[in-house]
Amino acid sequence: IKQLLHIKSFIGTSENAVMIQIWTALITILVLKYLKALAQYGWRLSNLVAFIRLNMFVKIHLQKWLDKPFDEPPEPVQKYIQGVLF
């Protein structure tokens, strides 16, 4: 289980803690494999995981990024124009 789900060590010692960690790893693997199947780009699972880790908190359109990960992102549209004080 630890090798298949890439769990290096169990955080908790109770049965409930171990089961939560196993289920979380299973759900994560299933979501990543689903994203890989949706993408038009030929992702390898390890590369997809690494790129998602790098872009975890970047606000992007996920499907467009999965299909064309190396294209330049569009410039964000500024809603408000803030004046310069000095």
HUFEN-V572130 format. One line per field, one symbol per residue. phi: phi as a letter, one per 40 degrees, with the letter a starting at -180 (. if undefined). psi: psi as a letter, one per 20 degrees, with the letter a starting at -180 (. if undefined). burial: + if it has 24 or more other ideal C-beta (glycine too) atoms within 12 Angstrom, else -. A space follows every 10 residues. Layout:
BEGIN
phi = ???
psi = ???
burial = ???
END
This chain:
BEGIN
phi = .ccccfccac ccbccccccc cccccccccc cccccccccc ccccdccccc ccccbdbccb cccccccbcb cccccccccb bccccb
psi = ghggjlogqp grirgggghg hghggggggg gghghhhhqh qmqqghhggg hhghkgkpor oggghhgmhj qpqqpqpphq opqph.
burial = ---------- ---------- +---+----- -+--++--+- --+----+-- ++-------- ----++--+- ---------- ------
END
